[in-house]
Amino acid sequence: MKKLKFKTFIILLIILTLFIISLLVIFNYQLYQRELNDVKKDLKEIETIHNNYYIVNDDVIIDGNNMKPMFINANVYVISFDSIHNITNITSYTDNGLSNAEIIKLATNFLNTNKKSDIGNLYTSRYAYYLTNKNNLIIMDNYIINNKLGDYFRMSLLIFISLEILIIYVSNILTKWLTKPVIESFSKQKQFIVDASHELKTPLAIITASAESLELEPTEKKWLDNIKSESERMNKLVTDLLDLAKSENMEIKEKYNINNLSKIIEKTSLTFESLIYENKLEIEDNIDKDIMFSCNPDKIRELLGILLDNAIKHSTKNSKITVNLYKDKNNIILEIKNKGKEITKEDQEKIFDRFYRVDESRNRSDNRYGLGLSIAKNIVISHNGKISVNCKNGYTTFKVIFKQV
């Protein structure tokens, strides 16, 4: 289980981390492309500005014809040169820029590369270069863009670290949530093996001891009676286990035929009348007529049989068992009610678990292994229903709710 939880945690962590990284990469990539396009556009506009406008002060440029102002947010230098690359003029569109010597050095280095333009990496490259058709080299300082992209990148890292901490926390919670059913199923499976082994161990030990005693005292019939009794007990347990396995393997969406549920419940209830009277009990049926339901009739009979048998075993003498069947809006309700010792809240939560018995000693003597209600629950689930138990004022009621489609 530890390996399963660890693998689940790692997979969730990787998936969520990659998702966050993808979002941040897309965000920074789009921002970079926008800045890159702006730089290219600015270089083109600067060429036009240099040819048609003149500086008024600092970063304001005026169109000589239309008196239209243009604003430059970066330090820009335009270097004019002749056909053999001798610099003839330097125009600086800033008062706080590079010296002429520094500008000449940058221009010379670029001209030696024989490139038309070079913007470089906007995260690291300080200057962008553009060579015009009129022997002018435009150099634009990318200092502001460098800082802007750097700030966004650092902000992205901080966001990533913060979200990664949150992702670790969320992954841990999701891991517990996702693995909980598996862990519970595994625990129940282990408990099932332990319980089944425990139940089989006692009759096997008695059979073995009786067989050994029979060898010593062949004339003693009681040893044969013990072997027969315990064999029958084991046969009952194995049969119940097979029924439980079958009920658990029933598909919830199995196609059933429409049946008259009222008649199925009524006839099944009648078969228990003699047993109920033998136990000095009464039975009362409150069954609405002709309730149609898509179901497996045999499984419904088995379900009612389990619930009635359970009611008989746990009813006080001279009390009444009530069977109710009625419709409530789009639901069909089946209730089995008996008077007897109330089931505690703690037991109500466990009563449908395999091998769980409220009265351990009594059930063991009656060859009852705590599998009946588990089988009943699986039958209800296979019919897309719900089963519950409620105890109030000395009465225990098992309630089954079927959804009528």
KESE-551662 format. One record per residue (C-alpha): residue number from 0; x, y, z. Coordinates in steps of 0.1 Angstrom, whole numbers, plus 5000, padded with zeros to 4 digits. Each point is the difference from the previous one (the first is absolute). Layout:
N
atom n=NUM | xx=X | yy=Y | zz=Z
...
//
This chain:
405
atom n=0 | xx=5000 | yy=5000 | zz=5000
atom n=1 | xx=5029 | yy=5024 | zz=5007
atom n=2 | xx=5013 | yy=4994 | zz=4965
atom n=3 | xx=4966 | yy=5007 | zz=4985
atom n=4 | xx=4996 | yy=5032 | zz=5020
atom n=5 | xx=5035 | yy=5011 | zz=4991
atom n=6 | xx=4995 | yy=4993 | zz=4963
atom n=7 | xx=4966 | yy=5017 | zz=5000
atom n=8 | xx=5015 | yy=5031 | zz=5017
atom n=9 | xx=5029 | yy=5002 | zz=4976
atom n=10 | xx=4978 | yy=4997 | zz=4969
atom n=11 | xx=4976 | yy=5027 | zz=5013
atom n=12 | xx=5029 | yy=5022 | zz=5009
atom n=13 | xx=5016 | yy=4996 | zz=4965
atom n=14 | xx=4967 | yy=5006 | zz=4982
atom n=15 | xx=4991 | yy=5031 | zz=5020
atom n=16 | xx=5035 | yy=5014 | zz=4999
atom n=17 | xx=5002 | yy=4996 | zz=4962
atom n=18 | xx=4966 | yy=5017 | zz=4997
atom n=19 | xx=5013 | yy=5030 | zz=5020
atom n=20 | xx=5033 | yy=5001 | zz=4982
atom n=21 | xx=4981 | yy=4999 | zz=4966
atom n=22 | xx=4978 | yy=5030 | zz=5011
atom n=23 | xx=5031 | yy=5020 | zz=5011
atom n=24 | xx=5019 | yy=4992 | zz=4969
atom n=25 | xx=4971 | yy=5010 | zz=4978
atom n=26 | xx=4996 | yy=5032 | zz=5019
atom n=27 | xx=5037 | yy=5009 | zz=4997
atom n=28 | xx=5002 | yy=4989 | zz=4964
atom n=29 | xx=4970 | yy=5022 | zz=4990
atom n=30 | xx=5015 | yy=5029 | zz=5019
atom n=31 | xx=5034 | yy=4995 | zz=4983
atom n=32 | xx=4984 | yy=4998 | zz=4965
atom n=33 | xx=4981 | yy=5032 | zz=5007
atom n=34 | xx=5031 | yy=5019 | zz=5011
atom n=35 | xx=5019 | yy=4985 | zz=4970
atom n=36 | xx=4974 | yy=5012 | zz=4976
atom n=37 | xx=5000 | yy=5034 | zz=5016
atom n=38 | xx=5038 | yy=5003 | zz=4996
atom n=39 | xx=4997 | yy=4991 | zz=4963
atom n=40 | xx=4972 | yy=5025 | zz=4996
atom n=41 | xx=5019 | yy=5027 | zz=5019
atom n=42 | xx=5031 | yy=4995 | zz=4978
atom n=43 | xx=4980 | yy=5005 | zz=4969
atom n=44 | xx=4983 | yy=5031 | zz=5014
atom n=45 | xx=5033 | yy=5015 | zz=5012
atom n=46 | xx=5012 | yy=4998 | zz=4963
atom n=47 | xx=4969 | yy=5020 | zz=4990
atom n=48 | xx=5005 | yy=5024 | zz=5029
atom n=49 | xx=5036 | yy=5006 | zz=4991
atom n=50 | xx=4992 | yy=5009 | zz=4964
atom n=51 | xx=4970 | yy=5022 | zz=5006
atom n=52 | xx=5000 | yy=5014 | zz=5035
atom n=53 | xx=5024 | yy=5021 | zz=5021
atom n=54 | xx=5006 | yy=5001 | zz=5038
atom n=55 | xx=4984 | yy=5027 | zz=5021
atom n=56 | xx=5012 | yy=4988 | zz=5035
atom n=57 | xx=5011 | yy=4967 | zz=5016
atom n=58 | xx=4975 | yy=4974 | zz=4988
atom n=59 | xx=4976 | yy=5022 | zz=4981
atom n=60 | xx=5002 | yy=5001 | zz=4962
atom n=61 | xx=4979 | yy=5023 | zz=4978
atom n=62 | xx=4989 | yy=4994 | zz=4964
atom n=63 | xx=5014 | yy=5029 | zz=4980
atom n=64 | xx=4969 | yy=5002 | zz=4978
atom n=65 | xx=4971 | yy=4990 | zz=5023
atom n=66 | xx=5015 | yy=5009 | zz=5034
atom n=67 | xx=4990 | yy=4965 | zz=5013
atom n=68 | xx=5019 | yy=4989 | zz=5031
atom n=69 | xx=5016 | yy=4966 | zz=5003
atom n=70 | xx=5013 | yy=4984 | zz=5032
atom n=71 | xx=5029 | yy=4977 | zz=5004
atom n=72 | xx=5003 | yy=4980 | zz=5032
atom n=73 | xx=5035 | yy=4987 | zz=4994
atom n=74 | xx=5034 | yy=5014 | zz=4993
atom n=75 | xx=5005 | yy=5001 | zz=4962
atom n=76 | xx=5031 | yy=5007 | zz=4979
atom n=77 | xx=5001 | yy=5004 | zz=4963
atom n=78 | xx=5034 | yy=4997 | zz=4983
atom n=79 | xx=5005 | yy=5012 | zz=4964
atom n=80 | xx=5029 | yy=4987 | zz=4980
atom n=81 | xx=5013 | yy=4999 | zz=4964
atom n=82 | xx=5003 | yy=4972 | zz=4976
atom n=83 | xx=5033 | yy=4988 | zz=5016
atom n=84 | xx=4985 | yy=5001 | zz=5035
atom n=85 | xx=5017 | yy=5032 | zz=5010
atom n=86 | xx=4977 | yy=5016 | zz=5027
atom n=87 | xx=4989 | yy=5035 | zz=4988
atom n=88 | xx=4974 | yy=5009 | zz=5027
atom n=89 | xx=4987 | yy=4989 | zz=5034
atom n=90 | xx=4965 | yy=5010 | zz=5011
atom n=91 | xx=4991 | yy=4993 | zz=5036
atom n=92 | xx=4963 | yy=5001 | zz=5010
atom n=93 | xx=5008 | yy=5004 | zz=5036
atom n=94 | xx=5020 | yy=5023 | zz=5023
atom n=95 | xx=5012 | yy=4973 | zz=5024
atom n=96 | xx=5012 | yy=4973 | zz=4977
atom n=97 | xx=5033 | yy=4986 | zz=4988
atom n=98 | xx=5030 | yy=5021 | zz=4990
atom n=99 | xx=5009 | yy=5003 | zz=4963
atom n=100 | xx=5030 | yy=4977 | zz=5006
atom n=101 | xx=4977 | yy=4973 | zz=5015
atom n=102 | xx=4975 | yy=5004 | zz=4971
atom n=103 | xx=5028 | yy=4997 | zz=4974
atom n=104 | xx=5013 | yy=4968 | zz=5017
atom n=105 | xx=4965 | yy=4984 | zz=4999
atom n=106 | xx=4994 | yy=5011 | zz=4964
atom n=107 | xx=5034 | yy=4987 | zz=4988
atom n=108 | xx=4995 | yy=4966 | zz=5017
atom n=109 | xx=4966 | yy=4996 | zz=4984
atom n=110 | xx=5010 | yy=5011 | zz=4965
atom n=111 | xx=5028 | yy=4974 | zz=5001
atom n=112 | xx=4973 | yy=4973 | zz=5004
atom n=113 | xx=4985 | yy=5009 | zz=4966
atom n=114 | xx=4965 | yy=4995 | zz=5014
atom n=115 | xx=4969 | yy=5019 | zz=4990
atom n=116 | xx=4986 | yy=5000 | zz=5035
atom n=117 | xx=5007 | yy=4984 | zz=5034
atom n=118 | xx=4976 | yy=5002 | zz=5029
atom n=119 | xx=5015 | yy=4972 | zz=5020
atom n=120 | xx=4985 | yy=4985 | zz=5032
atom n=121 | xx=4979 | yy=5026 | zz=5017
atom n=122 | xx=5008 | yy=4985 | zz=5034
atom n=123 | xx=5037 | yy=5005 | zz=4996
atom n=124 | xx=5008 | yy=5021 | zz=4969
atom n=125 | xx=5003 | yy=5037 | zz=5009
atom n=126 | xx=4998 | yy=5015 | zz=4965
atom n=127 | xx=4979 | yy=4994 | zz=4968
atom n=128 | xx=5015 | yy=5008 | zz=4966
atom n=129 | xx=4983 | yy=5009 | zz=4967
atom n=130 | xx=5018 | yy=5009 | zz=4968
atom n=131 | xx=4978 | yy=5022 | zz=4977
atom n=132 | xx=5002 | yy=5004 | zz=4962
atom n=133 | xx=5014 | yy=5035 | zz=5003
atom n=134 | xx=5033 | yy=4990 | zz=5017
atom n=135 | xx=4986 | yy=5007 | zz=5035
atom n=136 | xx=5006 | yy=4977 | zz=5029
atom n=137 | xx=4973 | yy=5002 | zz=5028
atom n=138 | xx=5011 | yy=4989 | zz=5034
atom n=139 | xx=4972 | yy=4997 | zz=5027
atom n=140 | xx=5008 | yy=4995 | zz=5036
atom n=141 | xx=4979 | yy=4971 | zz=5014
atom n=142 | xx=5008 | yy=5007 | zz=5037
atom n=143 | xx=4963 | yy=5007 | zz=5009
atom n=144 | xx=4988 | yy=4969 | zz=4982
atom n=145 | xx=5028 | yy=4979 | zz=5016
atom n=146 | xx=4989 | yy=5011 | zz=5034
atom n=147 | xx=4963 | yy=4995 | zz=4992
atom n=148 | xx=5004 | yy=4964 | zz=4987
atom n=149 | xx=5024 | yy=4992 | zz=5029
atom n=150 | xx=4975 | yy=5013 | zz=5025
atom n=151 | xx=4972 | yy=4979 | zz=4985
atom n=152 | xx=5023 | yy=4969 | zz=4999
atom n=153 | xx=5009 | yy=5005 | zz=5037
atom n=154 | xx=4964 | yy=5005 | zz=5008
atom n=155 | xx=4992 | yy=4967 | zz=4982
atom n=156 | xx=5026 | yy=4982 | zz=5021
atom n=157 | xx=4985 | yy=5013 | zz=5032
atom n=158 | xx=4965 | yy=4990 | zz=4988
atom n=159 | xx=5013 | yy=4966 | zz=4990
atom n=160 | xx=5016 | yy=4994 | zz=5034
atom n=161 | xx=4969 | yy=5011 | zz=5018
atom n=162 | xx=4977 | yy=4979 | zz=4978
atom n=163 | xx=5024 | yy=4970 | zz=5004
atom n=164 | xx=4996 | yy=5001 | zz=5037
atom n=165 | xx=4962 | yy=5001 | zz=4996
atom n=166 | xx=5003 | yy=4972 | zz=4974
atom n=167 | xx=5019 | yy=4978 | zz=5025
atom n=168 | xx=4972 | yy=5006 | zz=5026
atom n=169 | xx=4972 | yy=4994 | zz=4975
atom n=170 | xx=5018 | yy=4969 | zz=4986
atom n=171 | xx=5002 | yy=4986 | zz=5034
atom n=172 | xx=4963 | yy=5005 | zz=5007
atom n=173 | xx=4990 | yy=4986 | zz=4965
atom n=174 | xx=5023 | yy=4970 | zz=5006
atom n=175 | xx=4982 | yy=4992 | zz=5032
atom n=176 | xx=4966 | yy=5004 | zz=4984
atom n=177 | xx=5009 | yy=4980 | zz=4969
atom n=178 | xx=5016 | yy=4971 | zz=5019
atom n=179 | xx=4975 | yy=4998 | zz=5028
atom n=180 | xx=4976 | yy=4977 | zz=4981
atom n=181 | xx=5029 | yy=4977 | zz=4990
atom n=182 | xx=5014 | yy=5000 | zz=5036
atom n=183 | xx=4965 | yy=4993 | zz=5014
atom n=184 | xx=4994 | yy=4972 | zz=4975
atom n=185 | xx=5034 | yy=4985 | zz=5007
atom n=186 | xx=4994 | yy=5002 | zz=5038
atom n=187 | xx=4966 | yy=4984 | zz=4996
atom n=188 | xx=5015 | yy=4972 | zz=4978
atom n=189 | xx=5026 | yy=4993 | zz=5026
atom n=190 | xx=4974 | yy=5000 | zz=5028
atom n=191 | xx=4978 | yy=4977 | zz=4978
atom n=192 | xx=5028 | yy=4975 | zz=4997
atom n=193 | xx=5007 | yy=5002 | zz=5038
atom n=194 | xx=4963 | yy=4996 | zz=5009
atom n=195 | xx=4994 | yy=4972 | zz=4975
atom n=196 | xx=5030 | yy=4981 | zz=5012
atom n=197 | xx=4989 | yy=5005 | zz=5036
atom n=198 | xx=4965 | yy=4987 | zz=4993
atom n=199 | xx=5014 | yy=4969 | zz=4982
atom n=200 | xx=5026 | yy=4994 | zz=5026
atom n=201 | xx=4976 | yy=4990 | zz=5028
atom n=202 | xx=4979 | yy=4974 | zz=4981
atom n=203 | xx=5032 | yy=4985 | zz=4985
atom n=204 | xx=5016 | yy=4997 | zz=5034
atom n=205 | xx=4968 | yy=4983 | zz=5014
atom n=206 | xx=4999 | yy=4976 | zz=4969
atom n=207 | xx=5036 | yy=4991 | zz=5004
atom n=208 | xx=4997 | yy=4994 | zz=5038
atom n=209 | xx=4968 | yy=4980 | zz=4995
atom n=210 | xx=5017 | yy=4978 | zz=4973
atom n=211 | xx=5030 | yy=4994 | zz=5023
atom n=212 | xx=4976 | yy=4991 | zz=5029
atom n=213 | xx=4980 | yy=4977 | zz=4977
atom n=214 | xx=5032 | yy=4980 | zz=4993
atom n=215 | xx=5004 | yy=4995 | zz=5037
atom n=216 | xx=4963 | yy=4993 | zz=5007
atom n=217 | xx=4984 | yy=4986 | zz=4968
atom n=218 | xx=4968 | yy=4993 | zz=5018
atom n=219 | xx=4993 | yy=5035 | zz=5012
atom n=220 | xx=4973 | yy=5015 | zz=4978
atom n=221 | xx=5005 | yy=5035 | zz=5013
atom n=222 | xx=5033 | yy=5005 | zz=4981
atom n=223 | xx=4981 | yy=4993 | zz=4967
atom n=224 | xx=4973 | yy=5024 | zz=5011
atom n=225 | xx=5026 | yy=5027 | zz=5006
atom n=226 | xx=5016 | yy=4994 | zz=4966
atom n=227 | xx=4966 | yy=5002 | zz=4983
atom n=228 | xx=4990 | yy=5031 | zz=5019
atom n=229 | xx=5032 | yy=5019 | zz=4992
atom n=230 | xx=5000 | yy=4988 | zz=4964
atom n=231 | xx=4965 | yy=5015 | zz=4996
atom n=232 | xx=5012 | yy=5032 | zz=5016
atom n=233 | xx=5029 | yy=5002 | zz=4976
atom n=234 | xx=4977 | yy=4993 | zz=4971
atom n=235 | xx=4977 | yy=5028 | zz=5011
atom n=236 | xx=5030 | yy=5024 | zz=5002
atom n=237 | xx=5014 | yy=4991 | zz=4966
atom n=238 | xx=4965 | yy=5003 | zz=4985
atom n=239 | xx=4996 | yy=5035 | zz=5015
atom n=240 | xx=5034 | yy=5010 | zz=4988
atom n=241 | xx=4991 | yy=4989 | zz=4964
atom n=242 | xx=4967 | yy=5020 | zz=5002
atom n=243 | xx=5019 | yy=5030 | zz=5012
atom n=244 | xx=5025 | yy=4997 | zz=4972
atom n=245 | xx=4972 | yy=4997 | zz=4975
atom n=246 | xx=4982 | yy=5030 | zz=5014
atom n=247 | xx=5031 | yy=5021 | zz=4999
atom n=248 | xx=5006 | yy=4991 | zz=4963
atom n=249 | xx=4965 | yy=5011 | zz=4989
atom n=250 | xx=5001 | yy=5029 | zz=4976
atom n=251 | xx=4981 | yy=5031 | zz=5012
atom n=252 | xx=4989 | yy=5007 | zz=4964
atom n=253 | xx=4989 | yy=4964 | zz=4993
atom n=254 | xx=4968 | yy=5000 | zz=4979
atom n=255 | xx=4970 | yy=4988 | zz=5019
atom n=256 | xx=4964 | yy=4994 | zz=4990
atom n=257 | xx=4970 | yy=5019 | zz=5013
atom n=258 | xx=4984 | yy=4980 | zz=5028
atom n=259 | xx=4971 | yy=5004 | zz=5024
atom n=260 | xx=5020 | yy=5008 | zz=5032
atom n=261 | xx=4969 | yy=4999 | zz=5021
atom n=262 | xx=4993 | yy=4964 | zz=4992
atom n=263 | xx=5036 | yy=4990 | zz=5005
atom n=264 | xx=5001 | yy=5015 | zz=5035
atom n=265 | xx=4966 | yy=4987 | zz=5009
atom n=266 | xx=5007 | yy=4964 | zz=4989
atom n=267 | xx=5034 | yy=4999 | zz=5016
atom n=268 | xx=4986 | yy=5014 | zz=5033
atom n=269 | xx=4974 | yy=4972 | zz=5000
atom n=270 | xx=5027 | yy=4973 | zz=4999
atom n=271 | xx=5013 | yy=5013 | zz=5033
atom n=272 | xx=4967 | yy=5000 | zz=5019
atom n=273 | xx=5005 | yy=4965 | zz=5014
atom n=274 | xx=5035 | yy=5007 | zz=5012
atom n=275 | xx=4988 | yy=5033 | zz=5016
atom n=276 | xx=4971 | yy=4983 | zz=5018
atom n=277 | xx=5024 | yy=4973 | zz=5012
atom n=278 | xx=5021 | yy=5027 | zz=5017
atom n=279 | xx=4968 | yy=5014 | zz=5016
atom n=280 | xx=5000 | yy=5031 | zz=4979
atom n=281 | xx=4975 | yy=5017 | zz=4977
atom n=282 | xx=5004 | yy=5015 | zz=4965
atom n=283 | xx=4982 | yy=5029 | zz=4985
atom n=284 | xx=5001 | yy=5009 | zz=4964
atom n=285 | xx=4994 | yy=5035 | zz=4987
atom n=286 | xx=5006 | yy=4996 | zz=4963
atom n=287 | xx=4987 | yy=5023 | zz=4974
atom n=288 | xx=4986 | yy=4983 | zz=4970
atom n=289 | xx=5016 | yy=4996 | zz=4965
atom n=290 | xx=5033 | yy=5018 | zz=5006
atom n=291 | xx=5020 | yy=4993 | zz=4969
atom n=292 | xx=5038 | yy=4999 | zz=5001
atom n=293 | xx=5028 | yy=4989 | zz=4978
atom n=294 | xx=5018 | yy=4974 | zz=5020
atom n=295 | xx=5013 | yy=4964 | zz=5004
atom n=296 | xx=4971 | yy=4982 | zz=5018
atom n=297 | xx=5022 | yy=4973 | zz=5015
atom n=298 | xx=5023 | yy=5026 | zz=5015
atom n=299 | xx=4971 | yy=5020 | zz=5014
atom n=300 | xx=4987 | yy=4969 | zz=5017
atom n=301 | xx=5034 | yy=4993 | zz=5014
atom n=302 | xx=5003 | yy=5036 | zz=5013
atom n=303 | xx=4966 | yy=4998 | zz=5017
atom n=304 | xx=5009 | yy=4966 | zz=5014
atom n=305 | xx=5032 | yy=5013 | zz=5016
atom n=306 | xx=4982 | yy=5030 | zz=5015
atom n=307 | xx=4971 | yy=4979 | zz=5014
atom n=308 | xx=5023 | yy=4973 | zz=5013
atom n=309 | xx=5020 | yy=5027 | zz=5017
atom n=310 | xx=4968 | yy=5015 | zz=5015
atom n=311 | xx=4989 | yy=4966 | zz=5013
atom n=312 | xx=5033 | yy=4993 | zz=5017
atom n=313 | xx=5001 | yy=5034 | zz=5018
atom n=314 | xx=4963 | yy=5005 | zz=5009
atom n=315 | xx=4987 | yy=4998 | zz=5035
atom n=316 | xx=4974 | yy=4973 | zz=5007
atom n=317 | xx=4963 | yy=5007 | zz=4992
atom n=318 | xx=5010 | yy=5031 | zz=4980
atom n=319 | xx=4991 | yy=5009 | zz=4964
atom n=320 | xx=5021 | yy=5002 | zz=4968
atom n=321 | xx=4987 | yy=5026 | zz=4975
atom n=322 | xx=5007 | yy=4999 | zz=4963
atom n=323 | xx=4993 | yy=5033 | zz=4981
atom n=324 | xx=5001 | yy=5006 | zz=4963
atom n=325 | xx=4990 | yy=5033 | zz=4986
atom n=326 | xx=5009 | yy=5027 | zz=4975
atom n=327 | xx=5013 | yy=5034 | zz=5009
atom n=328 | xx=5002 | yy=5023 | zz=4970
atom n=329 | xx=5025 | yy=4982 | zz=4976
atom n=330 | xx=5013 | yy=4976 | zz=5027
atom n=331 | xx=4987 | yy=4966 | zz=5011
atom n=332 | xx=5004 | yy=4994 | zz=5038
atom n=333 | xx=5003 | yy=4966 | zz=5016
atom n=334 | xx=5001 | yy=4999 | zz=5038
atom n=335 | xx=5004 | yy=4971 | zz=5024
atom n=336 | xx=4992 | yy=5010 | zz=5036
atom n=337 | xx=5003 | yy=4980 | zz=5032
atom n=338 | xx=5000 | yy=5005 | zz=5037
atom n=339 | xx=5032 | yy=4990 | zz=5018
atom n=340 | xx=5033 | yy=5010 | zz=5015
atom n=341 | xx=5011 | yy=5032 | zz=4983
atom n=342 | xx=5031 | yy=5001 | zz=4979
atom n=343 | xx=5025 | yy=5026 | zz=5013
atom n=344 | xx=5012 | yy=5028 | zz=4977
atom n=345 | xx=5034 | yy=4985 | zz=4998
atom n=346 | xx=4986 | yy=4966 | zz=4989
atom n=347 | xx=4976 | yy=5017 | zz=4975
atom n=348 | xx=5031 | yy=5012 | zz=4981
atom n=349 | xx=5015 | yy=4965 | zz=4999
atom n=350 | xx=4970 | yy=4977 | zz=4997
atom n=351 | xx=5003 | yy=4997 | zz=4962
atom n=352 | xx=5037 | yy=4990 | zz=5002
atom n=353 | xx=5010 | yy=4964 | zz=4993
atom n=354 | xx=5003 | yy=4977 | zz=5031
atom n=355 | xx=4987 | yy=5028 | zz=5023
atom n=356 | xx=4976 | yy=4987 | zz=5027
atom n=357 | xx=4984 | yy=5020 | zz=5027
atom n=358 | xx=4994 | yy=4970 | zz=5023
atom n=359 | xx=5031 | yy=4979 | zz=4994
atom n=360 | xx=4992 | yy=4971 | zz=5023
atom n=361 | xx=4964 | yy=4996 | zz=4989
atom n=362 | xx=5008 | yy=5002 | zz=4963
atom n=363 | xx=5028 | yy=4975 | zz=5003
atom n=364 | xx=4977 | yy=4974 | zz=5016
atom n=365 | xx=4974 | yy=5006 | zz=4973
atom n=366 | xx=5025 | yy=4995 | zz=4972
atom n=367 | xx=4997 | yy=5037 | zz=4990
atom n=368 | xx=5032 | yy=5015 | zz=4986
atom n=369 | xx=4991 | yy=5036 | zz=4995
atom n=370 | xx=4998 | yy=4997 | zz=4962
atom n=371 | xx=4963 | yy=5003 | zz=4994
atom n=372 | xx=4997 | yy=5038 | zz=5003
atom n=373 | xx=5031 | yy=5004 | zz=4978
atom n=374 | xx=4983 | yy=4979 | zz=4973
atom n=375 | xx=4968 | yy=5021 | zz=5005
atom n=376 | xx=5019 | yy=5032 | zz=4995
atom n=377 | xx=5017 | yy=4988 | zz=4968
atom n=378 | xx=4966 | yy=4989 | zz=4986
atom n=379 | xx=4986 | yy=5035 | zz=5008
atom n=380 | xx=5030 | yy=5017 | zz=4984
atom n=381 | xx=4997 | yy=4978 | zz=4969
atom n=382 | xx=4964 | yy=5014 | zz=4996
atom n=383 | xx=5013 | yy=5036 | zz=5003
atom n=384 | xx=4985 | yy=5003 | zz=5035
atom n=385 | xx=5010 | yy=5009 | zz=5035
atom n=386 | xx=4996 | yy=4981 | zz=5033
atom n=387 | xx=5001 | yy=5014 | zz=5035
atom n=388 | xx=4991 | yy=4991 | zz=5036
atom n=389 | xx=4983 | yy=5021 | zz=5026
atom n=390 | xx=4992 | yy=4993 | zz=5037
atom n=391 | xx=4975 | yy=5020 | zz=5019
atom n=392 | xx=4978 | yy=4993 | zz=5031
atom n=393 | xx=5010 | yy=4963 | zz=5001
atom n=394 | xx=4992 | yy=4994 | zz=4963
atom n=395 | xx=5025 | yy=4992 | zz=4973
atom n=396 | xx=4992 | yy=5009 | zz=4964
atom n=397 | xx=5019 | yy=4989 | zz=4969
atom n=398 | xx=4992 | yy=5024 | zz=4972
atom n=399 | xx=5007 | yy=4993 | zz=4963
atom n=400 | xx=4995 | yy=5028 | zz=4975
atom n=401 | xx=4998 | yy=4991 | zz=4963
atom n=402 | xx=5000 | yy=5027 | zz=4974
atom n=403 | xx=4971 | yy=4995 | zz=4975
atom n=404 | xx=5012 | yy=5009 | zz=4965
//
